[in-house]
Amino acid sequence: MRHVVFIGPQGAGKGTQAARIAPMFGLLHLATGDLFRALMAGTSDLAAEVRAFYDRG
């Protein structure tokens, strides 16, 4: 299994480039920010812990 990670500051275009490149190489585009936002929308203990961490910046 291949992994490609894009690292850069907010607004650099990481997600845009990943979304464009993933289908070319048969890769899954996984946006961690989307995963964390979905998790924080929940009511579990983990969601509360992640929200607290996120709120601290």
C-alpha distance matrix in Angstrom:
0.0 3.8 6.7 10.2 13.2 16.7 19.5 23.2 26.3 27.1 28.0 26.2 24.3 20.7 20.3 22.1 20.0 16.7 18.1 19.3 16.3 13.5 15.1 15.6 12.0 11.0 9.4 10.8 13.6 14.3 17.7 18.4 22.1 22.2 20.6 23.3 26.1 25.4 25.4 28.6 30.3 30.2 32.9 31.1 31.7 28.3 29.0 32.3 30.8 28.3 31.2 33.4 30.9 30.3 34.1 34.7 32.7
3.8 0.0 3.8 6.7 10.1 13.4 16.4 20.0 23.3 24.3 25.0 23.0 21.1 17.6 17.6 19.3 16.9 13.8 15.8 16.7 13.4 11.3 13.4 13.5 9.9 10.0 8.0 9.9 12.0 13.0 16.0 17.0 20.5 21.0 20.0 22.5 25.2 25.0 25.3 28.2 30.0 30.4 33.2 31.6 32.2 28.6 29.1 32.2 30.6 27.8 30.5 32.6 29.9 29.1 32.8 33.3 30.9
6.7 3.8 0.0 3.8 6.5 10.1 12.9 16.5 19.7 20.7 21.7 19.8 18.3 14.6 14.8 16.9 14.8 11.6 14.0 15.5 12.6 10.6 13.6 14.1 11.1 11.3 8.3 9.2 10.2 10.6 13.1 13.8 17.2 18.1 17.2 19.4 22.2 22.4 22.6 25.3 27.3 27.9 30.8 29.2 29.6 25.9 26.3 29.3 27.6 24.6 27.2 29.3 26.5 25.5 29.3 29.7 27.2
10.2 6.7 3.8 0.0 3.8 6.7 9.9 13.3 16.7 17.9 18.6 16.4 14.9 11.3 12.1 14.0 11.5 8.8 11.9 13.0 10.2 9.2 12.7 12.9 10.6 11.7 8.7 9.7 9.5 10.3 12.0 13.1 16.1 17.3 17.2 19.2 21.6 22.3 22.9 25.2 27.2 28.4 31.4 30.2 30.6 26.8 26.7 29.6 27.9 24.7 26.9 29.0 26.0 24.7 28.3 28.6 25.9
13.2 10.1 6.5 3.8 0.0 3.8 6.3 9.9 13.2 14.5 15.7 13.7 12.8 9.1 10.4 12.9 11.0 8.7 12.1 13.8 11.7 11.2 14.9 15.5 13.7 14.7 11.4 11.4 10.0 9.8 10.3 10.8 13.4 15.4 15.4 16.8 19.3 20.5 21.0 22.9 25.2 26.5 29.4 28.3 28.5 24.7 24.5 27.0 25.3 21.9 24.1 25.9 22.8 21.4 24.9 25.1 22.2
16.7 13.4 10.1 6.7 3.8 0.0 3.8 6.7 10.0 11.4 12.3 10.0 9.3 5.8 8.1 10.4 8.6 7.4 11.0 12.5 11.1 11.6 15.4 15.8 14.9 16.3 13.2 13.1 10.8 10.8 10.2 11.1 12.7 15.0 15.9 16.9 18.9 20.7 21.5 22.9 25.1 27.0 30.0 29.3 29.5 25.8 25.1 27.4 25.8 22.3 23.9 25.7 22.6 20.8 24.0 24.2 21.0
19.5 16.4 12.9 9.9 6.3 3.8 0.0 3.8 7.2 9.4 11.1 9.0 9.8 7.0 9.9 12.4 11.3 10.7 14.1 15.7 14.7 15.3 19.1 19.5 18.7 20.0 16.9 16.4 13.9 13.2 11.7 11.6 12.7 15.6 16.6 16.7 18.7 21.1 21.6 22.4 25.0 26.9 29.7 29.0 28.8 25.2 24.5 26.3 24.5 21.0 22.5 23.8 20.6 18.8 21.9 21.6 18.3
23.2 20.0 16.5 13.3 9.9 6.7 3.8 0.0 3.8 6.7 8.3 6.2 8.3 6.8 10.1 12.2 11.6 12.1 15.2 16.6 16.3 17.5 21.0 21.4 21.2 22.7 19.6 19.1 16.1 15.4 13.3 13.3 13.2 16.3 17.9 17.7 19.0 21.8 22.6 22.9 25.3 27.7 30.4 30.1 29.9 26.5 25.4 26.9 25.2 21.7 22.5 23.8 20.6 18.5 21.0 20.7 17.1
26.3 23.3 19.7 16.7 13.2 10.0 7.2 3.8 0.0 3.8 6.2 5.6 8.7 8.5 11.2 13.1 13.5 14.4 16.8 18.4 18.8 20.0 23.4 24.1 24.2 25.4 22.4 21.4 18.1 17.0 14.2 13.9 12.8 16.1 18.0 17.2 18.0 21.2 22.1 21.8 24.1 26.8 29.4 29.4 29.2 26.0 24.5 25.6 24.1 20.7 20.9 22.0 19.1 16.6 18.6 18.4 14.6
27.1 24.3 20.7 17.9 14.5 11.4 9.4 6.7 3.8 0.0 3.8 5.6 7.9 8.3 9.8 11.7 13.2 14.0 15.7 17.7 18.7 19.7 22.8 24.0 24.4 25.3 22.3 20.8 17.2 16.1 12.7 12.7 10.7 13.7 16.1 15.3 15.4 18.7 20.0 19.4 21.4 24.4 27.1 27.6 27.6 24.6 22.7 23.8 22.8 19.3 19.1 20.5 18.1 15.1 16.9 17.3 13.7
28.0 25.0 21.7 18.6 15.7 12.3 11.1 8.3 6.2 3.8 0.0 3.8 5.5 7.6 8.9 9.6 11.5 13.1 14.4 15.8 17.4 18.8 21.6 22.6 23.6 24.7 22.1 20.8 17.1 16.7 13.6 14.5 12.5 14.7 17.7 17.4 17.1 20.1 22.0 21.5 23.0 26.2 29.1 29.9 30.3 27.4 25.2 26.5 25.9 22.2 21.8 23.6 21.4 18.2 19.8 20.6 17.0
26.2 23.0 19.8 16.4 13.7 10.0 9.0 6.2 5.6 5.6 3.8 0.0 3.8 5.8 8.5 8.9 9.5 11.5 13.5 14.3 15.3 17.2 20.2 20.7 21.5 23.0 20.6 19.9 16.5 16.6 14.0 15.2 14.1 16.4 19.1 19.2 19.4 22.2 23.9 23.9 25.6 28.6 31.6 32.0 32.3 29.1 27.3 28.8 27.9 24.2 24.2 25.9 23.4 20.5 22.4 22.9 19.2
24.3 21.1 18.3 14.9 12.8 9.3 9.8 8.3 8.7 7.9 5.5 3.8 0.0 3.8 5.6 5.1 6.1 8.4 9.9 10.7 12.1 14.0 16.7 17.3 18.5 19.9 17.7 17.1 13.6 14.3 12.1 14.2 13.4 15.0 17.8 18.6 18.7 21.0 23.1 23.6 24.9 27.8 31.1 31.5 32.3 29.0 27.1 29.1 28.4 24.6 24.8 26.9 24.6 21.6 23.8 24.7 21.2
20.7 17.6 14.6 11.3 9.1 5.8 7.0 6.8 8.5 8.3 7.6 5.8 3.8 0.0 3.8 5.5 5.4 6.0 8.5 10.0 10.5 11.8 15.0 15.8 16.3 17.5 14.8 14.1 10.8 11.2 9.4 11.3 11.5 13.2 15.5 16.5 17.3 19.4 21.1 22.0 23.6 26.1 29.4 29.5 30.1 26.7 25.1 27.3 26.4 22.6 23.3 25.5 22.9 20.2 22.9 23.8 20.3
20.3 17.6 14.8 12.1 10.4 8.1 9.9 10.1 11.2 9.8 8.9 8.5 5.6 3.8 0.0 3.8 5.5 5.0 6.0 8.5 9.9 10.3 13.1 14.8 15.6 16.1 13.4 12.1 8.4 8.9 7.0 9.8 9.8 10.6 13.2 14.8 15.1 16.7 18.9 20.0 21.2 23.7 27.2 27.5 28.5 25.2 23.4 25.9 25.4 21.6 22.2 24.8 22.7 19.8 22.5 23.9 20.8
22.1 19.3 16.9 14.0 12.9 10.4 12.4 12.2 13.1 11.7 9.6 8.9 5.1 5.5 3.8 0.0 3.8 5.5 5.3 6.4 8.7 10.2 12.3 13.6 15.2 16.1 14.2 13.5 10.1 11.7 10.3 13.5 13.2 13.5 16.4 18.2 18.1 19.5 22.1 23.1 23.9 26.6 30.1 30.7 31.9 28.7 26.8 29.2 28.9 25.1 25.4 28.1 26.1 23.1 25.5 27.0 23.8
20.0 16.9 14.8 11.5 11.0 8.6 11.3 11.6 13.5 13.2 11.5 9.5 6.1 5.4 5.5 3.8 0.0 3.8 5.5 5.1 6.0 8.4 10.9 11.3 12.6 14.3 12.5 12.7 9.9 12.1 11.6 14.6 15.2 15.8 18.1 20.0 20.5 21.9 24.1 25.5 26.5 29.0 32.5 32.6 33.7 30.3 28.7 31.3 30.6 26.8 27.6 30.1 27.7 25.0 27.7 28.8 25.5
16.7 13.8 11.6 8.8 8.7 7.4 10.7 12.1 14.4 14.0 13.1 11.5 8.4 6.0 5.0 5.5 3.8 0.0 3.8 5.4 5.2 5.8 9.0 10.1 10.6 11.6 9.3 9.1 6.3 8.6 8.9 12.0 13.3 13.8 15.5 17.8 18.7 19.7 21.6 23.4 24.6 26.6 30.1 30.0 31.1 27.7 26.3 29.1 28.4 24.7 25.9 28.5 26.2 23.7 26.7 27.9 24.8
18.1 15.8 14.0 11.9 12.1 11.0 14.1 15.2 16.8 15.7 14.4 13.5 9.9 8.5 6.0 5.3 5.5 3.8 0.0 3.8 5.7 5.6 7.5 9.6 11.0 11.1 9.4 8.7 5.9 8.8 9.2 12.9 13.9 13.3 15.3 18.0 18.4 18.9 21.3 23.2 23.8 25.9 29.6 29.8 31.4 28.1 26.5 29.4 29.2 25.5 26.3 29.3 27.4 24.7 27.6 29.2 26.3
19.3 16.7 15.5 13.0 13.8 12.5 15.7 16.6 18.4 17.7 15.8 14.3 10.7 10.0 8.5 6.4 5.1 5.4 3.8 0.0 3.8 5.9 6.7 7.5 9.9 11.0 10.4 11.0 9.1 12.3 12.9 16.5 17.4 17.0 19.1 21.8 22.1 22.6 25.1 27.0 27.5 29.7 33.4 33.6 35.1 31.8 30.2 33.2 32.9 29.2 30.0 32.8 30.8 28.1 30.9 32.4 29.3
16.3 13.4 12.6 10.2 11.7 11.1 14.7 16.3 18.8 18.7 17.4 15.3 12.1 10.5 9.9 8.7 6.0 5.2 5.7 3.8 0.0 3.8 5.7 5.3 6.8 8.7 8.1 9.7 8.7 12.1 13.4 16.7 18.3 18.3 19.8 22.4 23.4 23.9 25.9 28.0 28.9 30.8 34.4 34.2 35.5 32.0 30.9 33.8 33.2 29.6 30.8 33.5 31.2 28.8 31.9 33.1 30.0
13.5 11.3 10.6 9.2 11.2 11.6 15.3 17.5 20.0 19.7 18.8 17.2 14.0 11.8 10.3 10.2 8.4 5.8 5.6 5.9 3.8 0.0 3.8 5.5 5.6 5.9 4.6 6.0 5.9 9.5 11.7 14.9 17.1 16.6 17.6 20.6 21.7 21.7 23.6 26.1 26.9 28.4 32.0 31.6 33.1 29.6 28.6 31.9 31.3 27.8 29.3 32.1 29.9 27.8 31.0 32.4 29.6
15.1 13.4 13.6 12.7 14.9 15.4 19.1 21.0 23.4 22.8 21.6 20.2 16.7 15.0 13.1 12.3 10.9 9.0 7.5 6.7 5.7 3.8 0.0 3.8 5.4 4.9 6.0 7.6 8.4 12.1 14.5 17.9 19.9 18.8 19.9 23.1 23.9 23.5 25.7 28.3 28.7 30.2 33.7 33.6 35.3 32.1 30.9 34.3 34.0 30.6 31.9 35.0 33.0 30.8 33.9 35.5 32.8
15.6 13.5 14.1 12.9 15.5 15.8 19.5 21.4 24.1 24.0 22.6 20.7 17.3 15.8 14.8 13.6 11.3 10.1 9.6 7.5 5.3 5.5 3.8 0.0 3.8 5.8 7.7 10.5 11.2 14.9 17.2 20.4 22.4 21.8 22.9 26.0 27.0 26.9 28.9 31.4 32.0 33.6 37.1 36.9 38.4 35.0 34.0 37.3 36.7 33.3 34.7 37.6 35.4 33.2 36.3 37.7 34.7
12.0 9.9 11.1 10.6 13.7 14.9 18.7 21.2 24.2 24.4 23.6 21.5 18.5 16.3 15.6 15.2 12.6 10.6 11.0 9.9 6.8 5.6 5.4 3.8 0.0 3.8 5.5 9.1 10.7 14.1 16.8 19.6 22.2 21.8 22.3 25.4 26.8 26.6 28.2 30.9 31.8 33.0 36.5 35.8 37.1 33.7 33.1 36.4 35.6 32.2 34.1 36.8 34.4 32.6 36.0 37.1 34.3
11.0 10.0 11.3 11.7 14.7 16.3 20.0 22.7 25.4 25.3 24.7 23.0 19.9 17.5 16.1 16.1 14.3 11.6 11.1 11.0 8.7 5.9 4.9 5.8 3.8 0.0 3.8 6.9 9.5 12.7 15.9 18.7 21.4 20.5 20.6 24.0 25.4 24.7 26.3 29.3 29.9 30.9 34.3 33.6 35.2 31.8 31.3 34.8 34.2 31.0 32.9 35.8 33.7 31.9 35.3 36.7 34.2
9.4 8.0 8.3 8.7 11.4 13.2 16.9 19.6 22.4 22.3 22.1 20.6 17.7 14.8 13.4 14.2 12.5 9.3 9.4 10.4 8.1 4.6 6.0 7.7 5.5 3.8 0.0 3.8 6.4 9.3 12.5 15.1 18.0 17.3 17.3 20.5 22.2 21.7 23.1 26.0 26.9 27.9 31.2 30.4 31.8 28.4 27.9 31.3 30.6 27.4 29.3 32.1 30.0 28.3 31.8 33.0 30.5
10.8 9.9 9.2 9.7 11.4 13.1 16.4 19.1 21.4 20.8 20.8 19.9 17.1 14.1 12.1 13.5 12.7 9.1 8.7 11.0 9.7 6.0 7.6 10.5 9.1 6.9 3.8 0.0 3.8 6.1 9.6 12.2 15.0 14.0 13.8 17.2 18.7 18.0 19.4 22.4 23.2 24.1 27.5 26.8 28.4 25.1 24.4 27.9 27.4 24.2 26.0 29.0 27.1 25.3 28.8 30.3 28.0
13.6 12.0 10.2 9.5 10.0 10.8 13.9 16.1 18.1 17.2 17.1 16.5 13.6 10.8 8.4 10.1 9.9 6.3 5.9 9.1 8.7 5.9 8.4 11.2 10.7 9.5 6.4 3.8 0.0 3.8 6.5 9.6 11.9 11.1 11.7 14.9 16.2 16.0 17.8 20.3 21.2 22.6 26.1 25.8 27.3 23.9 22.8 26.1 25.7 22.2 23.7 26.7 24.8 22.7 26.0 27.6 25.1
14.3 13.0 10.6 10.3 9.8 10.8 13.2 15.4 17.0 16.1 16.7 16.6 14.3 11.2 8.9 11.7 12.1 8.6 8.8 12.3 12.1 9.5 12.1 14.9 14.1 12.7 9.3 6.1 3.8 0.0 3.8 6.2 9.0 8.3 8.2 11.3 13.0 12.9 14.3 16.9 18.1 19.3 22.7 22.2 23.6 20.1 19.1 22.4 21.9 18.5 20.2 23.1 21.2 19.3 22.7 24.3 22.1
17.7 16.0 13.1 12.0 10.3 10.2 11.7 13.3 14.2 12.7 13.6 14.0 12.1 9.4 7.0 10.3 11.6 8.9 9.2 12.9 13.4 11.7 14.5 17.2 16.8 15.9 12.5 9.6 6.5 3.8 0.0 3.8 5.5 5.5 6.6 9.0 10.3 11.1 12.7 14.7 16.0 17.9 21.3 21.2 22.3 19.0 17.5 20.4 20.0 16.4 17.5 20.5 18.6 16.3 19.5 21.2 18.8
18.4 17.0 13.8 13.1 10.8 11.1 11.6 13.3 13.9 12.7 14.5 15.2 14.2 11.3 9.8 13.5 14.6 12.0 12.9 16.5 16.7 14.9 17.9 20.4 19.6 18.7 15.1 12.2 9.6 6.2 3.8 0.0 3.8 5.4 5.0 6.2 8.6 9.9 10.5 12.3 14.4 15.9 19.0 18.5 19.3 15.8 14.6 17.3 16.5 12.9 14.5 17.2 15.1 13.2 16.7 18.1 16.0
22.1 20.5 17.2 16.1 13.4 12.7 12.7 13.2 12.8 10.7 12.5 14.1 13.4 11.5 9.8 13.2 15.2 13.3 13.9 17.4 18.3 17.1 19.9 22.4 22.2 21.4 18.0 15.0 11.9 9.0 5.5 3.8 0.0 3.8 5.4 5.2 6.2 8.6 9.8 10.6 12.5 14.8 17.9 18.1 18.9 15.7 13.8 16.1 15.7 11.9 12.6 15.4 13.7 11.0 14.1 15.9 13.7
22.2 21.0 18.1 17.3 15.4 15.0 15.6 16.3 16.1 13.7 14.7 16.4 15.0 13.2 10.6 13.5 15.8 13.8 13.3 17.0 18.3 16.6 18.8 21.8 21.8 20.5 17.3 14.0 11.1 8.3 5.5 5.4 3.8 0.0 3.8 5.5 5.2 6.2 8.6 9.9 10.8 13.1 16.7 17.2 18.7 15.8 13.5 16.3 16.7 13.2 13.5 16.9 15.9 13.2 16.0 18.5 16.6
20.6 20.0 17.2 17.2 15.4 15.9 16.6 17.9 18.0 16.1 17.7 19.1 17.8 15.5 13.2 16.4 18.1 15.5 15.3 19.1 19.8 17.6 19.9 22.9 22.3 20.6 17.3 13.8 11.7 8.2 6.6 5.0 5.4 3.8 0.0 3.8 5.5 5.2 6.2 8.7 10.1 11.4 14.7 14.6 16.0 12.9 11.2 14.5 14.6 11.3 12.5 15.9 14.8 13.0 16.1 18.3 17.0
23.3 22.5 19.4 19.2 16.8 16.9 16.7 17.7 17.2 15.3 17.4 19.2 18.6 16.5 14.8 18.2 20.0 17.8 18.0 21.8 22.4 20.6 23.1 26.0 25.4 24.0 20.5 17.2 14.9 11.3 9.0 6.2 5.2 5.5 3.8 0.0 3.8 5.4 5.0 6.1 8.7 10.2 13.1 13.0 13.8 10.7 8.7 11.4 11.3 7.8 8.9 12.1 11.1 9.2 12.4 14.6 13.6
26.1 25.2 22.2 21.6 19.3 18.9 18.7 19.0 18.0 15.4 17.1 19.4 18.7 17.3 15.1 18.1 20.5 18.7 18.4 22.1 23.4 21.7 23.9 27.0 26.8 25.4 22.2 18.7 16.2 13.0 10.3 8.6 6.2 5.2 5.5 3.8 0.0 3.8 5.4 5.1 6.4 9.2 12.4 13.4 14.8 12.4 9.4 11.7 12.6 9.4 8.9 12.5 12.3 9.7 12.0 15.0 14.0
25.4 25.0 22.4 22.3 20.5 20.7 21.1 21.8 21.2 18.7 20.1 22.2 21.0 19.4 16.7 19.5 21.9 19.7 18.9 22.6 23.9 21.7 23.5 26.9 26.6 24.7 21.7 18.0 16.0 12.9 11.1 9.9 8.6 6.2 5.2 5.4 3.8 0.0 3.8 5.5 5.3 7.1 10.8 11.8 14.0 11.8 9.0 12.1 13.5 10.8 10.8 14.6 14.8 12.8 15.1 18.1 17.5
25.4 25.3 22.6 22.9 21.0 21.5 21.6 22.6 22.1 20.0 22.0 23.9 23.1 21.1 18.9 22.1 24.1 21.6 21.3 25.1 25.9 23.6 25.7 28.9 28.2 26.3 23.1 19.4 17.8 14.3 12.7 10.5 9.8 8.6 6.2 5.0 5.4 3.8 0.0 3.8 5.4 5.6 8.6 8.6 10.5 8.1 5.6 9.1 10.2 7.9 8.7 12.3 12.5 11.5 13.9 16.6 16.6
28.6 28.2 25.3 25.2 22.9 22.9 22.4 22.9 21.8 19.4 21.5 23.9 23.6 22.0 20.0 23.1 25.5 23.4 23.2 27.0 28.0 26.1 28.3 31.4 30.9 29.3 26.0 22.4 20.3 16.9 14.7 12.3 10.6 9.9 8.7 6.1 5.1 5.5 3.8 0.0 3.8 5.3 7.7 8.7 10.0 8.3 4.7 6.9 8.6 6.4 5.7 9.4 10.4 9.0 10.7 13.8 14.2
30.3 30.0 27.3 27.2 25.2 25.1 25.0 25.3 24.1 21.4 23.0 25.6 24.9 23.6 21.2 23.9 26.5 24.6 23.8 27.5 28.9 26.9 28.7 32.0 31.8 29.9 26.9 23.2 21.2 18.1 16.0 14.4 12.5 10.8 10.1 8.7 6.4 5.3 5.4 3.8 0.0 3.8 6.9 9.2 11.6 10.8 7.1 9.1 11.8 10.1 8.8 12.4 13.9 12.3 13.4 16.8 17.2
30.2 30.4 27.9 28.4 26.5 27.0 26.9 27.7 26.8 24.4 26.2 28.6 27.8 26.1 23.7 26.6 29.0 26.6 25.9 29.7 30.8 28.4 30.2 33.6 33.0 30.9 27.9 24.1 22.6 19.3 17.9 15.9 14.8 13.1 11.4 10.2 9.2 7.1 5.6 5.3 3.8 0.0 3.8 5.9 8.9 8.7 5.7 8.1 11.0 10.3 9.8 13.0 14.8 14.1 15.3 18.4 19.3
32.9 33.2 30.8 31.4 29.4 30.0 29.7 30.4 29.4 27.1 29.1 31.6 31.1 29.4 27.2 30.1 32.5 30.1 29.6 33.4 34.4 32.0 33.7 37.1 36.5 34.3 31.2 27.5 26.1 22.7 21.3 19.0 17.9 16.7 14.7 13.1 12.4 10.8 8.6 7.7 6.9 3.8 0.0 3.8 6.7 8.1 6.0 6.9 10.2 10.9 10.3 12.6 15.0 15.1 15.8 18.6 20.2
31.1 31.6 29.2 30.2 28.3 29.3 29.0 30.1 29.4 27.6 29.9 32.0 31.5 29.5 27.5 30.7 32.6 30.0 29.8 33.6 34.2 31.6 33.6 36.9 35.8 33.6 30.4 26.8 25.8 22.2 21.2 18.5 18.1 17.2 14.6 13.0 13.4 11.8 8.6 8.7 9.2 5.9 3.8 0.0 3.8 5.3 5.1 6.4 8.7 9.9 10.6 12.5 14.4 15.2 16.5 18.7 20.4
31.7 32.2 29.6 30.6 28.5 29.5 28.8 29.9 29.2 27.6 30.3 32.3 32.3 30.1 28.5 31.9 33.7 31.1 31.4 35.1 35.5 33.1 35.3 38.4 37.1 35.2 31.8 28.4 27.3 23.6 22.3 19.3 18.9 18.7 16.0 13.8 14.8 14.0 10.5 10.0 11.6 8.9 6.7 3.8 0.0 3.8 5.4 5.1 6.2 8.7 9.9 10.7 12.5 14.2 15.3 16.9 19.0
28.3 28.6 25.9 26.8 24.7 25.8 25.2 26.5 26.0 24.6 27.4 29.1 29.0 26.7 25.2 28.7 30.3 27.7 28.1 31.8 32.0 29.6 32.1 35.0 33.7 31.8 28.4 25.1 23.9 20.1 19.0 15.8 15.7 15.8 12.9 10.7 12.4 11.8 8.1 8.3 10.8 8.7 8.1 5.3 3.8 0.0 3.8 5.4 5.0 6.1 8.5 9.8 10.6 12.1 14.1 15.6 17.0
29.0 29.1 26.3 26.7 24.5 25.1 24.5 25.4 24.5 22.7 25.2 27.3 27.1 25.1 23.4 26.8 28.7 26.3 26.5 30.2 30.9 28.6 30.9 34.0 33.1 31.3 27.9 24.4 22.8 19.1 17.5 14.6 13.8 13.5 11.2 8.7 9.4 9.0 5.6 4.7 7.1 5.7 6.0 5.1 5.4 3.8 0.0 3.8 5.4 5.2 6.1 8.6 9.9 10.3 12.0 14.3 15.5
32.3 32.2 29.3 29.6 27.0 27.4 26.3 26.9 25.6 23.8 26.5 28.8 29.1 27.3 25.9 29.2 31.3 29.1 29.4 33.2 33.8 31.9 34.3 37.3 36.4 34.8 31.3 27.9 26.1 22.4 20.4 17.3 16.1 16.3 14.5 11.4 11.7 12.1 9.1 6.9 9.1 8.1 6.9 6.4 5.1 5.4 3.8 0.0 3.8 5.5 5.1 6.2 8.6 9.8 10.4 12.5 14.5
30.8 30.6 27.6 27.9 25.3 25.8 24.5 25.2 24.1 22.8 25.9 27.9 28.4 26.4 25.4 28.9 30.6 28.4 29.2 32.9 33.2 31.3 34.0 36.7 35.6 34.2 30.6 27.4 25.7 21.9 20.0 16.5 15.7 16.7 14.6 11.3 12.6 13.5 10.2 8.6 11.8 11.0 10.2 8.7 6.2 5.0 5.4 3.8 0.0 3.8 5.5 5.2 6.3 8.6 9.9 11.0 13.0
28.3 27.8 24.6 24.7 21.9 22.3 21.0 21.7 20.7 19.3 22.2 24.2 24.6 22.6 21.6 25.1 26.8 24.7 25.5 29.2 29.6 27.8 30.6 33.3 32.2 31.0 27.4 24.2 22.2 18.5 16.4 12.9 11.9 13.2 11.3 7.8 9.4 10.8 7.9 6.4 10.1 10.3 10.9 9.9 8.7 6.1 5.2 5.5 3.8 0.0 3.8 5.4 5.1 6.0 8.5 10.0 11.0
31.2 30.5 27.2 26.9 24.1 23.9 22.5 22.5 20.9 19.1 21.8 24.2 24.8 23.3 22.2 25.4 27.6 25.9 26.3 30.0 30.8 29.3 31.9 34.7 34.1 32.9 29.3 26.0 23.7 20.2 17.5 14.5 12.6 13.5 12.5 8.9 8.9 10.8 8.7 5.7 8.8 9.8 10.3 10.6 9.9 8.5 6.1 5.1 5.5 3.8 0.0 3.8 5.4 5.0 6.0 8.6 10.0
33.4 32.6 29.3 29.0 25.9 25.7 23.8 23.8 22.0 20.5 23.6 25.9 26.9 25.5 24.8 28.1 30.1 28.5 29.3 32.8 33.5 32.1 35.0 37.6 36.8 35.8 32.1 29.0 26.7 23.1 20.5 17.2 15.4 16.9 15.9 12.1 12.5 14.6 12.3 9.4 12.4 13.0 12.6 12.5 10.7 9.8 8.6 6.2 5.2 5.4 3.8 0.0 3.8 5.5 5.1 6.4 9.0
30.9 29.9 26.5 26.0 22.8 22.6 20.6 20.6 19.1 18.1 21.4 23.4 24.6 22.9 22.7 26.1 27.7 26.2 27.4 30.8 31.2 29.9 33.0 35.4 34.4 33.7 30.0 27.1 24.8 21.2 18.6 15.1 13.7 15.9 14.8 11.1 12.3 14.8 12.5 10.4 13.9 14.8 15.0 14.4 12.5 10.6 9.9 8.6 6.3 5.1 5.4 3.8 0.0 3.8 5.5 5.3 6.9
30.3 29.1 25.5 24.7 21.4 20.8 18.8 18.5 16.6 15.1 18.2 20.5 21.6 20.2 19.8 23.1 25.0 23.7 24.7 28.1 28.8 27.8 30.8 33.2 32.6 31.9 28.3 25.3 22.7 19.3 16.3 13.2 11.0 13.2 13.0 9.2 9.7 12.8 11.5 9.0 12.3 14.1 15.1 15.2 14.2 12.1 10.3 9.8 8.6 6.0 5.0 5.5 3.8 0.0 3.8 5.4 5.3
34.1 32.8 29.3 28.3 24.9 24.0 21.9 21.0 18.6 16.9 19.8 22.4 23.8 22.9 22.5 25.5 27.7 26.7 27.6 30.9 31.9 31.0 33.9 36.3 36.0 35.3 31.8 28.8 26.0 22.7 19.5 16.7 14.1 16.0 16.1 12.4 12.0 15.1 13.9 10.7 13.4 15.3 15.8 16.5 15.3 14.1 12.0 10.4 9.9 8.5 6.0 5.1 5.5 3.8 0.0 3.8 5.3
34.7 33.3 29.7 28.6 25.1 24.2 21.6 20.7 18.4 17.3 20.6 22.9 24.7 23.8 23.9 27.0 28.8 27.9 29.2 32.4 33.1 32.4 35.5 37.7 37.1 36.7 33.0 30.3 27.6 24.3 21.2 18.1 15.9 18.5 18.3 14.6 15.0 18.1 16.6 13.8 16.8 18.4 18.6 18.7 16.9 15.6 14.3 12.5 11.0 10.0 8.6 6.4 5.3 5.4 3.8 0.0 3.8
32.7 30.9 27.2 25.9 22.2 21.0 18.3 17.1 14.6 13.7 17.0 19.2 21.2 20.3 20.8 23.8 25.5 24.8 26.3 29.3 30.0 29.6 32.8 34.7 34.3 34.2 30.5 28.0 25.1 22.1 18.8 16.0 13.7 16.6 17.0 13.6 14.0 17.5 16.6 14.2 17.2 19.3 20.2 20.4 19.0 17.0 15.5 14.5 13.0 11.0 10.0 9.0 6.9 5.3 5.3 3.8 0.0
